Amino acid sequence: MFLDPLVHGVWPPELLALLEQHQVTWETSEEDLAVIREHTVDELGINLYYPHRVKAPSRAWHPHTRSIRPGIMSRLSCPAGG
């Protein structure tokens, strides 16, 4: 229905009714409609995208990860204030 003006060169009544229902209207002249009618698309390409979003983990390590050297992180961290 939304591609009809491009493919068939006419605005379908259902689309015009839907647009009017949502206060989407514009003025057209007979010349405008003739241009739409006479210049339909030769080919139509449709792209379908699947977005992949990446987010940094909330923790540096999984909370259940065991250290091979218990207590190593407490020995490596800087003392408070310094």
PyMOL commands that place a pseudoatom at each C-alpha (Angstrom):
pseudoatom trace, name=CA, resn=MET, resi=1, chain=A, elem=C, hetatm=0, pos=[0.000, 0.000, 0.000]
pseudoatom trace, name=CA, resn=PHE, resi=2, chain=A, elem=C, hetatm=0, pos=[2.789, 2.468, 0.891]
pseudoatom trace, name=CA, resn=LEU, resi=3, chain=A, elem=C, hetatm=0, pos=[4.754, 1.616, -2.251]
pseudoatom trace, name=CA, resn=ASP, resi=4, chain=A, elem=C, hetatm=0, pos=[1.794, 1.912, -4.638]
pseudoatom trace, name=CA, resn=PRO, resi=5, chain=A, elem=C, hetatm=0, pos=[2.632, 5.479, -5.758]
pseudoatom trace, name=CA, resn=LEU, resi=6, chain=A, elem=C, hetatm=0, pos=[6.172, 4.364, -6.643]
pseudoatom trace, name=CA, resn=VAL, resi=7, chain=A, elem=C, hetatm=0, pos=[5.264, 1.039, -8.231]
pseudoatom trace, name=CA, resn=HIS, resi=8, chain=A, elem=C, hetatm=0, pos=[1.799, 1.655, -9.704]
pseudoatom trace, name=CA, resn=GLY, resi=9, chain=A, elem=C, hetatm=0, pos=[1.794, 5.451, -10.021]
pseudoatom trace, name=CA, resn=VAL, resi=10, chain=A, elem=C, hetatm=0, pos=[-1.369, 5.988, -7.987]
pseudoatom trace, name=CA, resn=TRP, resi=11, chain=A, elem=C, hetatm=0, pos=[-2.245, 6.735, -4.383]
pseudoatom trace, name=CA, resn=PRO, resi=12, chain=A, elem=C, hetatm=0, pos=[-4.522, 3.961, -3.094]
pseudoatom trace, name=CA, resn=PRO, resi=13, chain=A, elem=C, hetatm=0, pos=[-7.708, 5.187, -1.378]
pseudoatom trace, name=CA, resn=GLU, resi=14, chain=A, elem=C, hetatm=0, pos=[-6.822, 3.169, 1.754]
pseudoatom trace, name=CA, resn=LEU, resi=15, chain=A, elem=C, hetatm=0, pos=[-3.528, 5.030, 2.105]
pseudoatom trace, name=CA, resn=LEU, resi=16, chain=A, elem=C, hetatm=0, pos=[-5.146, 8.420, 1.567]
pseudoatom trace, name=CA, resn=ALA, resi=17, chain=A, elem=C, hetatm=0, pos=[-7.778, 7.580, 4.212]
pseudoatom trace, name=CA, resn=LEU, resi=18, chain=A, elem=C, hetatm=0, pos=[-5.081, 6.469, 6.674]
pseudoatom trace, name=CA, resn=LEU, resi=19, chain=A, elem=C, hetatm=0, pos=[-3.034, 9.617, 6.116]
pseudoatom trace, name=CA, resn=GLU, resi=20, chain=A, elem=C, hetatm=0, pos=[-6.082, 11.842, 6.481]
pseudoatom trace, name=CA, resn=GLN, resi=21, chain=A, elem=C, hetatm=0, pos=[-7.047, 10.017, 9.693]
pseudoatom trace, name=CA, resn=HIS, resi=22, chain=A, elem=C, hetatm=0, pos=[-3.669, 11.040, 11.135]
pseudoatom trace, name=CA, resn=GLN, resi=23, chain=A, elem=C, hetatm=0, pos=[-3.890, 14.618, 9.781]
pseudoatom trace, name=CA, resn=VAL, resi=24, chain=A, elem=C, hetatm=0, pos=[-1.156, 14.016, 7.198]
pseudoatom trace, name=CA, resn=THR, resi=25, chain=A, elem=C, hetatm=0, pos=[-2.316, 15.932, 4.145]
pseudoatom trace, name=CA, resn=TRP, resi=26, chain=A, elem=C, hetatm=0, pos=[-0.742, 18.084, 1.486]
pseudoatom trace, name=CA, resn=GLU, resi=27, chain=A, elem=C, hetatm=0, pos=[-1.832, 19.908, -1.611]
pseudoatom trace, name=CA, resn=THR, resi=28, chain=A, elem=C, hetatm=0, pos=[-1.174, 18.318, -4.985]
pseudoatom trace, name=CA, resn=SER, resi=29, chain=A, elem=C, hetatm=0, pos=[-1.880, 19.515, -8.465]
pseudoatom trace, name=CA, resn=GLU, resi=30, chain=A, elem=C, hetatm=0, pos=[-2.912, 17.432, -11.433]
pseudoatom trace, name=CA, resn=GLU, resi=31, chain=A, elem=C, hetatm=0, pos=[0.613, 17.999, -12.771]
pseudoatom trace, name=CA, resn=ASP, resi=32, chain=A, elem=C, hetatm=0, pos=[2.087, 16.445, -9.597]
pseudoatom trace, name=CA, resn=LEU, resi=33, chain=A, elem=C, hetatm=0, pos=[-0.168, 13.412, -9.938]
pseudoatom trace, name=CA, resn=ALA, resi=34, chain=A, elem=C, hetatm=0, pos=[0.765, 13.082, -13.623]
pseudoatom trace, name=CA, resn=VAL, resi=35, chain=A, elem=C, hetatm=0, pos=[4.469, 13.052, -12.725]
pseudoatom trace, name=CA, resn=ILE, resi=36, chain=A, elem=C, hetatm=0, pos=[3.846, 10.299, -10.165]
pseudoatom trace, name=CA, resn=ARG, resi=37, chain=A, elem=C, hetatm=0, pos=[1.734, 8.338, -12.670]
pseudoatom trace, name=CA, resn=GLU, resi=38, chain=A, elem=C, hetatm=0, pos=[4.290, 8.599, -15.487]
pseudoatom trace, name=CA, resn=HIS, resi=39, chain=A, elem=C, hetatm=0, pos=[7.471, 7.974, -13.480]
pseudoatom trace, name=CA, resn=THR, resi=40, chain=A, elem=C, hetatm=0, pos=[7.153, 4.698, -11.638]
pseudoatom trace, name=CA, resn=VAL, resi=41, chain=A, elem=C, hetatm=0, pos=[10.238, 2.819, -10.499]
pseudoatom trace, name=CA, resn=ASP, resi=42, chain=A, elem=C, hetatm=0, pos=[11.910, 0.257, -12.751]
pseudoatom trace, name=CA, resn=GLU, resi=43, chain=A, elem=C, hetatm=0, pos=[13.392, -1.729, -9.905]
pseudoatom trace, name=CA, resn=LEU, resi=44, chain=A, elem=C, hetatm=0, pos=[12.721, -1.886, -6.204]
pseudoatom trace, name=CA, resn=GLY, resi=45, chain=A, elem=C, hetatm=0, pos=[15.344, -2.926, -3.677]
pseudoatom trace, name=CA, resn=ILE, resi=46, chain=A, elem=C, hetatm=0, pos=[14.437, -3.758, -0.114]
pseudoatom trace, name=CA, resn=ASN, resi=47, chain=A, elem=C, hetatm=0, pos=[17.150, -3.853, 2.534]
pseudoatom trace, name=CA, resn=LEU, resi=48, chain=A, elem=C, hetatm=0, pos=[16.692, -5.785, 5.740]
pseudoatom trace, name=CA, resn=TYR, resi=49, chain=A, elem=C, hetatm=0, pos=[19.068, -4.996, 8.564]
pseudoatom trace, name=CA, resn=TYR, resi=50, chain=A, elem=C, hetatm=0, pos=[19.702, -6.941, 11.749]
pseudoatom trace, name=CA, resn=PRO, resi=51, chain=A, elem=C, hetatm=0, pos=[21.411, -4.609, 14.211]
pseudoatom trace, name=CA, resn=HIS, resi=52, chain=A, elem=C, hetatm=0, pos=[23.890, -6.104, 16.633]
pseudoatom trace, name=CA, resn=ARG, resi=53, chain=A, elem=C, hetatm=0, pos=[24.482, -3.972, 19.680]
pseudoatom trace, name=CA, resn=VAL, resi=54, chain=A, elem=C, hetatm=0, pos=[27.546, -4.356, 21.827]
pseudoatom trace, name=CA, resn=LYS, resi=55, chain=A, elem=C, hetatm=0, pos=[27.728, -3.230, 25.425]
pseudoatom trace, name=CA, resn=ALA, resi=56, chain=A, elem=C, hetatm=0, pos=[30.620, -3.300, 27.845]
pseudoatom trace, name=CA, resn=PRO, resi=57, chain=A, elem=C, hetatm=0, pos=[30.096, -5.763, 30.679]
pseudoatom trace, name=CA, resn=SER, resi=58, chain=A, elem=C, hetatm=0, pos=[29.016, -4.341, 34.011]
pseudoatom trace, name=CA, resn=ARG, resi=59, chain=A, elem=C, hetatm=0, pos=[31.899, -6.150, 35.752]
pseudoatom trace, name=CA, resn=ALA, resi=60, chain=A, elem=C, hetatm=0, pos=[35.421, -6.821, 34.600]
pseudoatom trace, name=CA, resn=TRP, resi=61, chain=A, elem=C, hetatm=0, pos=[35.151, -10.471, 35.665]
pseudoatom trace, name=CA, resn=HIS, resi=62, chain=A, elem=C, hetatm=0, pos=[32.248, -12.838, 35.965]
pseudoatom trace, name=CA, resn=PRO, resi=63, chain=A, elem=C, hetatm=0, pos=[31.253, -12.843, 39.657]
pseudoatom trace, name=CA, resn=HIS, resi=64, chain=A, elem=C, hetatm=0, pos=[31.823, -16.611, 39.948]
pseudoatom trace, name=CA, resn=THR, resi=65, chain=A, elem=C, hetatm=0, pos=[35.289, -16.636, 38.367]
pseudoatom trace, name=CA, resn=ARG, resi=66, chain=A, elem=C, hetatm=0, pos=[37.824, -18.211, 40.689]
pseudoatom trace, name=CA, resn=SER, resi=67, chain=A, elem=C, hetatm=0, pos=[41.330, -16.848, 40.791]
pseudoatom trace, name=CA, resn=ILE, resi=68, chain=A, elem=C, hetatm=0, pos=[44.242, -19.213, 40.277]
pseudoatom trace, name=CA, resn=ARG, resi=69, chain=A, elem=C, hetatm=0, pos=[46.086, -17.190, 42.893]
pseudoatom trace, name=CA, resn=PRO, resi=70, chain=A, elem=C, hetatm=0, pos=[43.686, -16.286, 45.725]
pseudoatom trace, name=CA, resn=GLY, resi=71, chain=A, elem=C, hetatm=0, pos=[44.233, -12.806, 47.120]
pseudoatom trace, name=CA, resn=ILE, resi=72, chain=A, elem=C, hetatm=0, pos=[46.244, -11.548, 44.117]
pseudoatom trace, name=CA, resn=MET, resi=73, chain=A, elem=C, hetatm=0, pos=[43.904, -8.633, 43.461]
pseudoatom trace, name=CA, resn=SER, resi=74, chain=A, elem=C, hetatm=0, pos=[44.190, -7.329, 47.025]
pseudoatom trace, name=CA, resn=ARG, resi=75, chain=A, elem=C, hetatm=0, pos=[47.994, -7.378, 46.747]
pseudoatom trace, name=CA, resn=LEU, resi=76, chain=A, elem=C, hetatm=0, pos=[47.984, -5.590, 43.362]
pseudoatom trace, name=CA, resn=SER, resi=77, chain=A, elem=C, hetatm=0, pos=[45.546, -2.807, 44.179]
pseudoatom trace, name=CA, resn=CYS, resi=78, chain=A, elem=C, hetatm=0, pos=[46.782, 0.609, 45.231]
pseudoatom trace, name=CA, resn=PRO, resi=79, chain=A, elem=C, hetatm=0, pos=[46.358, 1.625, 48.864]
pseudoatom trace, name=CA, resn=ALA, resi=80, chain=A, elem=C, hetatm=0, pos=[43.658, 4.185, 49.582]
pseudoatom trace, name=CA, resn=GLY, resi=81, chain=A, elem=C, hetatm=0, pos=[44.697, 7.692, 48.636]
pseudoatom trace, name=CA, resn=GLY, resi=82, chain=A, elem=C, hetatm=0, pos=[47.720, 6.718, 46.736]
for i in range(1, 82): cmd.bond("trace and resi %d" % i, "trace and resi %d" % (i + 1))
show_as sticks, trace
zoom trace
